[in-house]
C-alpha cells in the first residue's frame, strides 16, 4: 500500500508590525491561530531579539559545556532545589530511553537566581536573553489570547507568563550514534516553549504520524504550544 506523504511544513510567521499596525496584527493573530490548531508549532522572525543576542546565547551555552569537567562538576546536581543544574540525562529515571545529551537548567522567573549562582561564562547573556524572551512571551500570549477569541490579557491573567525555565542542551559526539538518541520522542509539559536552535538542525515534529524536519531559519525562534496550554484551552 502506498502512503501519501504530507506536504505540511512548519510555518514561518513574520511578526513585523505586530505592535503598531492593526491590519498586520490581525493577520499575525490569524496565522498563529491556524498554526496552533494544526501542528502546534511555528517559527517566528522579526520577533525583536537581535541576532547578536541569539548568537551570544548559543556561544555562551557552548562555552559552558566545553569547559573542563572539573570546572563544570560543581554545578552537577539532580536535586530540584539547586538554582542552576548541570546534568547528563536530566530525565534518566523517568524517560523510557537514555538520551545522549548534557543539559543545564535554571529557573529564571518568577524568582531569579543571584548572579553569583550562575556560571561566569554564561551569566551576562543568560540574564539578558531571559529578559528578551519574557518580553516576547508576553507578546505571544497576547496574540494567542486574541487568536482564541479571548481578551488580549486572558492567558497572562491565568499566570501563563509568570515563570520561565531555561534549558540548554548539548549533544557531544557519540561513538555509537546508531545505538542512541539525542532527544527521544516527547512533548513539552509547559504552556509555551520558545526554542533557539543552532544551524546543525535535527529537530523534528510529529504530524499525522509522520516526522517532519524543522529546518533552521537564520534569526528565527521555534514556538511550541505546550501540554499545559493545550489542556487548559481547546483550540
N, C-alpha and C positions, 0 to 999 in steps of 0.2 A: 504494500500500500504506500502510495506517495503522500508525504505530508507537506502541505504548503507552508513554507517559511514566512513568518510575519514580516511585513515591511515597516513595522513600527520602529521609530527612532526616538531616543530620549530628546525632548525638545530643548532648544536653547532660547531663553527668554531674555530680551533686552530691556533692562529697567530704566533706560534713558528717558527722562521726562516724567517719571512716576510722581515726583513731588510737586511739579509746577505746571503740568499740562493735563487738565481734566480728561481730555479725549484719550491721551496715551494711558493715563491711569486706568481708565475703564478697559482699554484694550489689554493691558497687562493683567488686570484682575480676571478677565475672561480667559486669558491664556493660562494663568495659574490654576484657575478652576478646572479647566479641561485637563491639564497635566496631572492634577491631583486626583481627578476622577478616573483617569485611565491607568497610567503606570505608577503614580505616586512619586515619580522622580522627575526633576528637570534641572537644567543648568541655567545659571544666570550670569549675564555680562553687564557691564556698566552699573555695577552694584555699589560703587562709591569707595571701595577699598582699593588703594593704589597697587599696581603691580609690584612696586618696590617693597611694600609691606608683605604681600603674599610671598615673594621670593625670599625675603629675610626670614619669614616664619619657617619656610621649608629648610633654609640653611641652618637656622637655629636648632631645629629638630635633628638635622644631620649631625651638627656639631656635638649635641648631647650624646647621641648614640655611638658616635665614632670615637669618644673618649676611651681611655684605658679603663678596663674593668674595675681596677682599684678605685678610680675616681667615681665611677657610676654606682658602685655597690652600696655606698652609704644611703642611697635613695631606694634601695631594693626593699620592698615591703608588700605584704598582701593584706595587712590589717586595714579596714575601712577608715580608721582614724588618721592615717598618715595623709598629710596635706598634698604632698607630691609623691607619687609612687612610680617606681620603675619596676617592670615585671617582664618575664617571658611567659606567654600563655596566661594572660590575666584571668581567663575563664577555664583554666586547666581542670578544675574539679567539677565543673558543671557542663562543659561542652562535650558532645559525643566524640569529637576528634581533637587531637592536639594540633595547634597551628604553628607553623614555622615563622614566628614573628616576635619582636620585642615591642613593648608598649610603655609609654609614660602617661600617667593620668593625673589630672589636677582639677579639683572643683574650684572654679574661678568666680562663681557667683551663686547665691547672694552674699556669701561671707568669704571674700577673697583671702588668700594666704598673705602673710607678711613677705616683703621682698626677699628677706634672708632665707625663707623656706624654699625658694625656687633656685634651681641651678644657675650659676652666673652666666653660663654660655647661652642660656635660653631666656633669662629673666626679662630683660627690657622688651624684647619683641613679643613675648608671650602676653605681657600686660597690655602692650599697645594693640596687638591683634585682637585680644579679648574685647577691648572697648569697641573696636570697629565691628566685631561680629555681634555684640549685644545691640548696637545701633541698627545693624542690618536685620537682626532677628525681630526687632520691634516693627520695622517696616514690613517684613514678610508676614508677621502675624496680623497686621492691619489689613493687608491685601487678602490674606486667607479668610479673615472675618467677612470682608466685603464679598468675596467670591462665594461665600456660603449664604449670602443674603442677610447677614447679621450687621449690627453696628460695628464700626471700624475698630473699636476698642474691646470688643467682646472677648477675644481669646486672651488678651493681656489681662483683663479683669479676672479671668479664670485662673491666672497665675502661670500661664504657659511660658512667659518670658522671664520669670524670676531667676531661674537657675541656669548655670552654664558649666557643663563639664567639658574639658578639653582632653581628648585622647589623641596621641600621636603614635603612629605605627611605623615600625622599621622592619624591613624584610632582608635579613642578611643572606648571603649566598648559602645555598643548601647543597650538600654533597650528593644527595639523592632526591632531587626535586620530584621525581615521579612517585615517590612514596608519601608525600605530604601535601598539605595545603598552605597557602599563605594566610588566607582567611576562608574558613568554611562557610557554608550556607547559613544565613542568619537574617533576622530582622532587627531593627533598632528600637529598643524599648524606651523611647523618649517622645516628646512632642514633635520636635523638628531637628533634623541633622543638617548642618552646613558643612560640607566636606571640601577641603582643599587637597586635590590630588596633584602629584607631580606628572612629568611627561612620560614616565615609564608605562603608565596605563595598567590594564589588568582588571579594573573594576567592571563587574557585570551585574545586571539586574534581571531577575526572573519575571518574565511577562508572558502570560498564556502558555506556560510550560516550556518556554524557550529562554535560554540565557543570552542576553543582549549585551554587547560591549557598550561602555560609557566612555567614548573616546575623550582624551584630554583636550580641552579647548584653552588656548593661552588666555590667562587672566580670568577664567571662569571659575565659579564655585558650583558644586553639585548640591542640590537641595532634595532631601528625602522626607516625606511625611511619615512620621514615626508611629509606632503602635499605640501610644497613649492618645495621640490626636485622632487616630482612626477609631479608637474605642470610644472616645468622648463624643464624636460627631460623625454623622453619616453624610458623606458627600453625595 
